[in-house]
Amino acid sequence: MIKKNPTFTNLAAGYLFPEIGKRRRAFAAAHPDADIISLGIGNTTEPLTPHVVEGLKKYVEGLGTPAGYSGYGDDSAGEPTLREKIASVLYKGLVSADEVFVSDGAKCDVGRIQQMFGSDVPVAVQDPAYPVYVDGAVMVGAAGKMPATDKGYQDIVYMPCLPENNFFPDLSVVKPNSLIFFCSPNNPTGAVATREELKKLVDFAKAQGCIIIFDGAYSAFIRQDGLPTTIYEIEGAKDCAIEINSFSKPIGFTGVRLGWTIVPKNLCFEDGTPVQNIWTRLTNTFFNGASNIAQAGGLASLEPQGLEETRKLVDYYLENAALIKKALEGENFKKAGVEVYGQGNAPYLWVRFPGRSSWEMFDKILEECHVVTTPGSGFGPAGETFIRFSSFGHRDAVIKACQRLSQLKL
């Protein structure tokens, strides 16, 4: 029999979100009359907006005509008009259209991108972090060579991001020539790096020969003036950073599937090979391009009416977050010493329950409030004792969940 790739044996445990689903199903089976509300997985809930729907419909109808039909794109990088719109509208010319690579989502690109660096590159991640960064590194063999412990994988550098360091890590622990995964606004903490912090990150990466994989999937949620919405606002970032982003959360494309990656032309490997050359070869080999239909919807979202609809949709989720935060700052939580973190620039609240494990609190909230959350320990060792609350939900369900949370016995 053929043996499996040994890197999959090195994965420490099952992926976080299926485990949450498993526990939710078990609870629902034991309590069939329970009205379970999810404030857990970050899946959007509100309908696609009218202008985007019109763009999708128009394109689909065109596919039914000889003149409007389209098959494979000219290359896997995406429709030229969409690449140009992303560069000009979202990046205000900080990047060029030929540095934009359209994809089927940020998560997919995070997985694909690690294939460019292989098994020998050191990896550093924010802790807590989106699990795909770590699992992807193990799957390509860059981590997991030594047994995992309760502190994570021994051959990954975890950079703790805690309230005590304002959720910005100590970079001195990162090895030279590392791949650094950095997310802002951060999932799960909701923290947004300041301009000064990102400059520190960029300067460090350039000095140490590192490449930053900057996840900006929640950049549309930033409302505070002066906070960077892209790493390319920082001088020198195009020499050391790849940025990944997505239409999923701002315009509800979690099921439509559309994202993009910025690979600057002057970003090079040690031997002088442009990273863009390898990324182009990799994607052309394994990827035929994002759905033409999805790209039409993305293009519609970047038109003036689409941008206005996007802002209103994002505001809706931010208003949900404000409601949840108010509930979590109630008297019962204050008396128990619960700490609530959220700057109002992300769809997540990061909440510490001192002295309680993350899974213990997950089960308690599910059993007493019939509300699904996300245990912080699933995002890394520094997430222990924390719970992530997601603001993705219908308003009436969020209000009901807040009423239940206010009665939680702590």
N, C-alpha and C positions, 0 to 999 in steps of 0.2 A: 504493500500500500504506500501511496505517496504521503510523505510527512508534511505537516502544516508549517508555515513560516514560523520559526521559533519566536519571533518578536511578539506574536499574539499570545504566546504562553506567558510572556513577561508582564502583560497587563494586570494591574493589581486587583481590580474588581470590575463589576458590571458598570456600565455607563450610568451616571447619576439619574437622569430623567426617567428611563425605564423603571428604575427602582421605585421612584416616587409613584409612577403609574401603578406599579404592582401593589404598593401599600394602599393606594386609593381604592383600587378594585377590591382588595380584601376587606377594607372597611365598609365599602358599599354593599358587598355581599352579606356581611354580618348585620348591616343596618339598612335594609332595603328602602325604608321610608325616609332616610336622611336626605336632606337637600344640601348637597355638597357644593361649595363654591370654591373655585380655584383662584388663589392669588400666588400661584406657584410658577409654573413654566411660563416663560416670556413669549407667549403666542398672542398675536393681535386678535381682537374680537370684533372690531367695528367694520361695517361694510366698506367695500371699495368706494371711493368718492366718484361723483357723477362725471367729472371731466375725464378721469382715468378710465372709467367704464366706457365712455363714448369712444375714447381712443382705441381701447381693446376691441369693441364691437366693429368699429370702422375697419380695422385691420383684418379681423376675422372674416367680415363680409367680403373684403377684397380678395381674400384667399380663394373664394369661390368663383373668381373670374379669371380668365386667361391673363388679363393685364395686371391683376393684383396678386397673382399667385407668386410665392417665393419658396425656395427650398433652402439648401445650405447657404450660409453667408459666404462672402468672399474669403474670410478667414475667421478663426475662432475668437478674435479680439472684439468682435461686436460691430454693430452698424455704425458707420462713420458719423452719421448725424447725432446719434446718441453719445458717442465718445466725445464729440465736440461740445455737446450741451453739458455733459458732466464737467468737462474742463472749464468751460466759460461760466456756467451758472453756479455750480457748487464750489469750484475752486478759484473763481474770479481770475483765471489766467495764471495761477501759481504753477499749474502743470499744463502740459500740452496734450492735445487729443491723442497723439501717438504714444503717450505714456499711460493712457487709460485702457484697461483690458476688462471688458464686460464679461460677467460670469453668471452662473446660476445660483449665486449666493455667497455670502462671506464665509460661512462655515465650510462650504465646499472648497473655497480657495485656501483657507487655513490648512486643510488637509493636503491639498495638492502642492502647496508651496514648500512644504517640508521635504518633498522629494528632491528639490534642487540642492539641498545641503547635505544629505546623506547621513551616515551613522556616526561620523567622527566629530561633528560639530558640537561644542558645548552648548547647552540650552539653559536659559534663565527665564523664569516666569514670575510675574507678580503673584503673590500669595495673599488672598485667594485669587483664583483666576478661572476663566471659562475652561471647562474640562478638556475641550478639544485640543488646546495647546499642548497639554501634557500627554494625553493619549496619542495624539499624532506623532509626538516625538518618540514615544515607545514603539509605535508601529513601524517607523522607519529605522529603528534600531539605534537612535541617538540617545536613548535612555532605557532603563529597565534591565541593563546588563547585570546589575546587582539587585538583590532582593529588596522589595519595597518594605518600608517600616511604617509605623504610625505617623511618622513625620514626612511621608511621601517617598519618592524615588531617590535613592542615594546619589544617583548621577545626574540629577537636575538641581540647579541652583534655584531655591525658592527665595524670593525677595518679599519678606513680610510687609504687608500694607495694612496698618492698624490705626486706630484713632490716635495712638501715641506718637506716630510719625506723620500725622495728617494724610495717611493713606498713600504717601509717596515713599518708595523704598530706598534703602541704603544700597547704592550702586557699587560700593567698594567690594562687595562679595562676588561680583560678576567676574568671570574669567575673561582674559583677552580673547578676541576672535570668537565671541559667543553670538548666538542668535538670541535676541532679547524680545520676548513677547510683552507688549504693553498695550493696555486698553483704556481709552478715555473718551467719553464718560465710561467709567469702569463697570463691567458686569463681573461680580455682583454688587460691589460696594456703592455704586452710584457716584463715586468721587470723580471730580474733573481736575486734571492737572492744569496748573497755572502756566502762563508763558515762561516764567522763570524756571519752573520745574522741568518743562519740556526742553528748555535751553540746556539745562544741566544734563538731561538725558542724551540729547544730541551731541553735546560737547564730549561727554564720556564715550559714547559709541565711536565717534571719529578718532579719539585719542587711543582707544583700545582695539580698533579694527573690528568692531562689532557691527552687525546689521540688526536694525530694529524692525520687527513686524508690528506695525501700529494698527490696532483694531479701532476704527472710528465708527462702528455700526450705529452708535447712539448719538452721533454728533448733532443731529437735527433737534435733539432735546435741550441743547444748551441755550439758556435764556439770559444768563448773567453776562453783562457787557465785559469785554476784556478777556474772556476765556477763549483760548484757541479752539477752533472747530476742526482743524487739520494740523498735522505735524509740520506741513510744508509752510506754515506761517513762521516757522523758526529757521533762521539762516543756517545753512549747512545741512538741513535735513535731507535734501535730495542726494547728498553724498553717502547717506548711511541708513535710509529708511524706505521701507515698502509699506504702503498704506492700503488696508482692506476696508471696504465699506459695503453698504447694502441698502436696497429699497424696502427691505422686509418690515422694519419697525416703524419708520416714519410714514409710509403710505400703505401699509397693510399687505405687503407682498410675501408674507411668510409662506403662503401656499403657491403663489404665482411664480416665485423663485427668480430673483434678479439681484445682482450685486456687481461690484467691480473691484479691481485691484490697480493701484498706481505703482508702476515700476519705472523710476526715473532713468532716463537714458544714460546719465553719467554715473550710475551706481555700478560698481564692478567687483568681481571676485579678486582674490589675491593675485591671480596670474594676469589680470587686466581684461579678462573676458567680461563684457557687459552682462549683468544679470538679466537684462531684458532679452538678450539672445537666447538664453537657456529657458527662460519663462515662455517665450514664444514657441520654442521647440516642444517643450513639455505640454503646453496646452493644445497645440496643433495635433499632438500625438494622441492625447487622452480625452480631448474635449472638442465637440463639433460646434461649440458656440451656444450662447443662451437662446432660448426659444424666441423666434421672431415675434410672436404674439406678445410675450412678456416685454420685449424691448420696445414695442409700440406703446405699451402701457407706461413704461418708464419714461419714454419721451414725452408723453402727455403730462406726466407729473412734473416735468421741468418747464412746462409752459406757464405763463403768469397765473392762469386760473388754477392749474394743477399745484403750483407752489402755494397759493393761498389755501387751497383745500388741505394740503399737507400740514401747513402750520396749524390750522384749526383742529386737525386730527391729533397732532402731537399735543396741542394744548389740552385736549380732552383727557388724554392719558396723564398729563401732568396734574390736572385738576383731581383726577382719581388718586394720584399719589399724595396730594395735599390732604385729602379726606382720610386716607389710611394713616398718614403721619399724625393727624390730630387724634385719631382713635388710639394710636399706640403711645401717645403722650398723656393719656388719661391717668387718673389718680391711682388706679390699681397697678399700672405699670410703673409709675414714679415711685410708689411705696416699695416695690420689689427691686428698685435700682436698675430697671431696664433702660438701656441707652439706645436712642433712635438717631440714625445718621442718614441724612438726605439733604442735599443742597438745593433741590428743586430744579436740577438740570439733567435728570435721568428718570426713567420709569420705574426705578427700584428704590426700596428702602432697605437699609442694612441695620439689623436690630440685634443688640447683644443682650443675652439673658445670663447674667453672671451666675456661675455655679451650676448651670444646666447644660447638658450636652445638646448638640443641634438636633439629633434624631429624637431625643427625649422630648424636646419642645415641639418638633414636627408632629409627633404622635399625640401630644397633649392638645395642641391646637386643633388637630383633626378630630379627636375624640370629643372635646368639649364644645368646640365652635363649628365643627363640620366645615372647616376651611383648610384648603390645601396650601402649603407654603413650600419653600425650598430650604433644606438644611444646609447651613453654611459650610459644614465640614466636607460636603461634597465638592466644594470648590478649592479645597486645599487645607493643609494643617492650620493655617491662620484663621480659617473660617469657623473653627470649633467654638461653640457657645453662641454663634450668630445664626439668625434666620433671615433669608431674603424674602421680602414681600414684593410682589409684582403688581403694577397698577394696570396691567392689561386686563380689562374686564368691562362688561356692561355696567353703566352707572348704577342701576337699581341693585345689581348683585353686589357691587362694591359697597354701597350704603348698607345693605343687609349684613355683609361681612363685618363692616365696622361696628355695627350694633352688637353683633355677637362677640367680637373681640373685646369690646368694652366690659363684657361680663366674665372674661377669662379669670379664673382663680389662680393667683400666683403666690 
